[in-house]
Amino acid sequence: MDLGVRWKLHGDGRTPAPGAVVRPDERLSWPRTVGLGAQHVVAMFGASFVAPVLMGLDPNLAIMMSGVSTAIFLLATRGRVPSYLGCSLSFVGVAAVIRAQGGTSATVTGAVLVVGAVLFVIGLAVRRFGARIIHAAMPPVVTGAVVMLIGFNLAPVTASTYWPQDQWVALLTMLFTGLAVVCLRGFWSRIAIFLGLVFGYLVSWLFDRVFGRVHSVNGGTEAVDHWRLDLSGVGKAEWVGLPSFHGPAFHWSAILVALPVVIALVAENAGHVKAVGEMTGENLDGKLGTAISADGVGSMLSTAVGGPPNTTYSENIGVMAATRVYSTAAYWAAAGFALLFGLCPKFGAVVAAVPGGVLGGITVILYGMIGLLGAQIWLGAKVDLRNPLNLVPTAAGIIIGVGGVSLKFSDNFELSGIALGTLVVITGYHALRAMAPAHLKTQEPLLDSGTSTYDSHSTGQQDAGR
């Protein structure tokens, strides 16, 4: 059985020839391949370490399970879809909601494990029936709205939890991260979040030395004097050791909050597979269902032991585009590095010590970017918001999701925020479409092959389908 773990040497093994690319089944020399693997790990550092910290989960376990999930993904796709799987930021909002309702880490991971199982089943359905079922159930107008309300639902977390811990560090970190995203080029722009973390760390350390302790809320309800950067946990942590594990707990209220993220994950996977296919010049449409299922398996395995969910990372697409090296050998190397980092508790302690003000500055940009990805989906699919069939359900769902509107059914069960907003968008759109007059039903092409309506580079394909 071909598991995609054999690679041909590309050229002389040093650099690709002008205009050439290193295909997934090729590799450069092993030292260069290992170096590229390390580069992929660094590229996902920012988001993949920020996410578990924001979710209240062990960053060491997060990085370790990201390596395991990447290995599962590469084996499942037979090495044809180069990708690194890291902690998904789409779940940060639902984790905050679950914890606000009194949920524990076990409650969070239990709810997300169910999401992984649903994602796995969706992947099997896509393998059986093709990508058209994604578009039929979740057209771009719906997908964009759900992604948008998930991102913007996080705004209160930044405004009330992280930013007030140190507003000046938050402001400086925000400005630096914004400049890094916009002004840096190539690989450096892909690790702008990571650079923002490093900058915020240094500023916090400097402010502690210059201004002393800051008076603000720090993990409690009352403002206290505390150091911005507390590294006491780093000194106590061992150099080598296993991360902390815990089992999941299942509660319907938490599961209902988390389920809408499935839509965002399907959209992420669809866009990732399409982008990699275009860059490598290989038709990967037949691998979409497998990729979605592999994401689901990786997330289930990670959350079963107390880690965060995992999904494909766009940061690593940027690294591939910059280097023109799509070798899956580099991703196996990245998975190996992730496992090694996961076995270093001291490294995790450094990540866990990120000051709240730093997280405030980064999440202002990060959460907004997640929300605006929904708008990008609309733009890529040319969704017409002048059409009331598109406008009404998305407008209502987004306001409900962002504003935290709730619908109480009994003393023990209610829908609110993300869950209720998603339900309104999906059911509202399909119900209104069934009753709408013919002139409002603009015909969007079904996804006969690939995920063309999810990306803006496939306008020709969309036109051909009309």
Long-range contacts (C-beta under 8 A, 24 or more apart in sequence): 2-78, 3-75, 3-78, 3-79, 4-74, 4-75, 4-77, 4-78, 4-79, 4-80, 4-328, 5-79, 5-332, 7-327, 7-328, 7-329, 10-327, 16-324, 16-325, 20-324, 21-279, 21-280, 21-281, 21-324, 21-325, 21-326, 22-324, 22-325, 22-326, 22-327, 23-280, 23-282, 23-326, 23-327, 24-79, 24-80, 24-81, 24-82, 24-280, 24-282, 24-326, 24-327, 24-328, 25-79, 25-80, 25-327, 25-328, 26-327, 27-327, 27-329, 27-330, 28-325, 28-327, 33-327, 33-329, 33-330, 33-333, 34-333, 36-319, 36-323, 36-325, 36-327, 36-330, 36-333, 37-330, 37-331, 37-332, 37-333, 37-334, 37-335, 37-336, 37-337, 38-333, 38-334, 38-337, 39-187, 39-319, 39-323, 40-84, 40-316, 40-319, 40-330, 40-331, 40-333, 40-334, 41-84, 41-334, 41-337, 41-338, 41-341, 42-191, 42-194, 43-84, 43-187, 43-190, 43-191, 43-313, 43-315, 43-316, 43-318, 43-319, 44-84, 44-86, 44-313, 44-315, 44-316, 45-191, 45-193, 45-194, 45-197, 46-191, 46-192, 46-193, 46-194, 46-195, 46-196, 46-197, 46-315, 46-362, 47-86, 47-87, 47-89, 47-193, 47-313, 47-315, 47-366, 48-86, 48-87, 48-313, 49-87, 49-197, 49-351, 50-89, 50-193, 50-197, 50-354, 50-359, 50-362, 50-363, 50-366, 51-86, 51-87, 51-88, 51-89, 51-91, 51-92, 51-308, 52-87, 52-307, 52-308, 53-351, 53-352, 53-354, 53-359, 54-92, 54-95, 54-96, 54-157, 54-359, 54-363, 55-87, 55-91, 55-92, 55-95, 55-108, 55-308, 56-95, 56-99, 56-105, 56-108, 57-105, 57-108, 57-109, 57-306, 57-307, 57-308, 58-243, 58-244, 58-306, 58-307, 58-348, 59-348, 59-351, 59-352, 60-243, 60-244, 60-341, 60-342, 60-343, 60-344, 60-345, 60-347, 60-348, 60-351, 61-243, 61-244, 61-245, 61-305, 61-306, 61-307, 61-342, 62-87, 62-302, 62-307, 62-308, 62-342, 63-338, 63-341, 63-342, 63-348, 64-243, 64-307, 64-338, 64-339, 64-341, 64-342, 64-343, 65-298, 65-301, 65-302, 65-305, 65-307, 65-308, 65-310, 65-342, 66-302, 66-310, 66-338, 67-334, 67-335, 67-336, 67-337, 67-338, 67-339, 67-342, 68-298, 68-301, 68-302, 68-335, 68-339, 69-295, 69-298, 69-299, 69-301, 69-302, 69-310, 70-298, 70-310, 70-331, 70-334, 70-335, 70-338, 71-332, 71-335, 72-294, 72-297, 72-298, 72-301, 73-291, 73-294, 73-295, 73-298, 73-312, 74-328, 74-331, 74-332, 74-335, 76-290, 76-291, 76-293, 76-294, 76-297, 77-287, 77-290, 77-291, 77-294, 79-328, 80-282, 80-284, 80-287, 80-328, 81-273, 81-276, 81-284, 81-287, 81-290, 81-291, 82-276, 82-280, 82-320, 82-326, 82-327, 82-328, 82-330, 82-331, 83-272, 83-276, 83-291, 83-312, 83-313, 83-316, 83-331, 84-312, 84-313, 84-316, 84-331, 84-334, 84-335, 85-295, 85-298, 85-310, 85-311, 85-312, 85-313, 86-310, 86-311, 86-313, 87-308, 87-309, 87-310, 88-261, 88-265, 88-268, 88-299, 88-308, 88-309, 88-310, 88-311, 89-366, 89-370, 90-147, 90-150, 90-261, 90-264, 90-265, 90-268, 90-311, 90-370, 91-115, 91-258, 91-261, 91-308, 91-309, 92-154, 92-157, 92-367, 93-150, 93-151, 93-153, 93-154, 93-157, 93-418, 94-150, 94-257, 94-258, 94-260, 94-261, 94-418, 96-154, 96-157, 97-153, 97-257, 97-417, 97-418, 98-254, 98-257, 98-258, 101-253, 101-254, 101-257, 103-251, 103-254, 104-249, 105-246, 105-306, 106-246, 106-247, 106-248, 106-249, 106-306, 107-249, 107-251, 107-254, 108-254, 109-246, 109-248, 109-249, 109-303, 109-304, 109-306, 109-307, 109-308, 110-248, 110-249, 110-250, 110-251, 110-254, 110-255, 110-303, 111-250, 111-251, 111-254, 111-255, 111-257, 111-258, 112-258, 112-299, 112-303, 112-308, 112-309, 113-248, 113-250, 113-299, 113-300, 113-303, 113-304, 114-250, 114-255, 114-258, 114-259, 115-255, 115-258, 115-259, 115-261, 115-262, 115-265, 115-299, 115-309, 116-295, 116-296, 116-297, 116-298, 116-299, 116-300, 116-303, 116-309, 117-296, 117-300, 118-259, 118-262, 118-296, 119-262, 119-265, 119-266, 119-292, 119-293, 119-295, 119-296, 119-299, 120-292, 120-293, 120-296, 120-297, 120-300, 121-296, 122-262, 122-266, 122-292, 122-293, 122-296, 123-289, 123-290, 123-291, 123-292, 123-293, 123-294, 123-295, 123-296, 124-289, 124-293, 125-289, 126-288, 126-289, 126-292, 127-289, 127-290, 127-293, 128-289, 130-447, 130-448, 131-270, 131-285, 131-288, 131-289, 131-447, 131-448, 131-449, 131-450, 131-451, 132-446, 132-447, 132-448, 134-266, 134-270, 134-447, 134-451, 135-444, 135-446, 135-447, 135-453, 136-446, 138-263, 138-266, 138-267, 138-426, 139-381, 139-429, 139-444, 139-453, 140-377, 140-378, 140-380, 140-381, 140-383, 140-444, 140-453, 140-454, 141-378, 141-381, 141-383, 141-390, 141-394, 141-429, 142-263, 142-393, 142-394, 142-425, 142-426, 142-429, 143-263, 143-264, 143-266, 143-267, 143-374, 143-377, 143-454, 144-374, 144-375, 144-376, 144-377, 144-378, 144-381, 144-383, 144-394, 145-374, 145-393, 145-394, 145-397, 145-398, 145-425, 146-260, 146-263, 146-264, 146-374, 146-397, 146-421, 146-422, 146-425, 146-426, 147-263, 147-264, 147-267, 147-370, 147-371, 147-373, 147-374, 147-377, 148-371, 148-372, 148-373, 148-374, 148-375, 148-398, 149-371, 149-374, 149-397, 149-398, 149-400, 149-401, 149-402, 149-418, 149-421, 149-422, 149-425, 150-260, 150-261, 150-264, 150-370, 150-371, 150-374, 150-401, 150-418, 151-367, 151-368, 151-369, 151-370, 151-371, 151-372, 151-373, 151-374, 152-367, 152-368, 152-371, 152-398, 152-401, 152-402, 153-401, 153-402, 153-404, 153-417, 153-418, 153-421, 154-363, 154-367, 154-370, 154-371, 155-367, 155-402, 156-404, 157-363, 157-367, 158-360, 158-363, 158-364, 158-367, 161-356, 161-360, 162-356, 162-357, 162-359, 162-360, 162-363, 163-357, 163-360, 163-361, 163-364, 164-216, 164-217, 164-360, 165-214, 165-216, 165-217, 165-218, 165-355, 165-356, 165-357, 165-360, 166-204, 166-207, 166-214, 166-216, 166-228, 166-355, 166-356, 166-357, 166-360, 167-357, 167-360, 168-207, 168-357, 169-200, 169-203, 169-204, 169-207, 169-228, 169-355, 169-357, 169-358, 169-360, 169-361, 170-357, 170-358, 170-360, 170-361, 170-364, 171-361, 172-199, 172-200, 172-203, 172-361, 173-199, 173-200, 173-203, 173-357, 173-358, 173-360, 173-361, 173-362, 174-360, 174-361, 174-362, 174-364, 174-365, 175-361, 176-200, 176-361, 177-361, 177-362, 177-365, 178-365, 181-365, 186-322, 187-318, 187-319, 187-322, 187-323, 189-318, 190-315, 190-318, 190-319, 190-322, 191-315, 193-362, 193-366, 196-358, 196-361, 196-362, 197-354, 197-358, 197-362, 200-354, 200-355, 200-357, 200-358, 200-361, 200-362, 201-229, 201-354, 201-355, 201-358, 203-358, 204-228, 204-229, 204-355, 204-357, 204-358, 205-229, 214-357, 218-356, 228-355, 228-357, 229-353, 229-355, 230-353, 231-350, 231-353, 233-349, 233-352, 233-353, 234-346, 234-349, 234-350, 234-353, 236-349, 237-345, 237-346, 237-348, 237-349, 238-345, 238-346, 239-344, 239-345, 239-346, 240-343, 240-344, 240-345, 241-343, 241-344, 241-345, 242-343, 243-342, 243-343, 243-345, 243-348, 244-306, 245-305, 245-306, 246-305, 246-306, 247-304, 247-305, 247-306, 248-303, 248-304, 248-306, 252-413, 253-413, 253-414, 256-415, 256-419, 257-417, 257-418, 257-419, 259-419, 259-422, 260-418, 260-419, 260-421, 260-422, 260-423, 261-418, 263-422, 265-292, 265-295, 265-311, 266-292, 267-377, 267-454, 268-311, 268-312, 268-314, 269-295, 269-311, 269-312, 270-451, 270-454, 271-314, 271-451, 271-454, 271-455, 272-312, 272-314, 272-317, 273-451, 274-450, 274-451, 274-452, 274-454, 274-455, 274-458, 275-314, 275-317, 275-455, 276-317, 276-320, 276-326, 277-450, 278-457, 279-317, 279-320, 279-321, 279-326, 280-326, 283-450, 285-449, 285-450, 285-451, 288-450, 288-451, 377-454, 379-456, 380-453, 380-454, 380-455, 380-456, 381-444, 381-453, 381-454, 382-462, 384-442, 387-440, 387-442, 388-440, 389-429, 389-432, 389-433, 389-436, 389-440, 389-441, 390-429, 392-428, 392-432, 393-424, 393-425, 393-428, 393-429, 393-432, 394-425, 394-429, 396-424, 396-425, 396-428, 397-421, 397-422, 397-423, 397-424, 397-425, 397-428, 398-425, 400-424
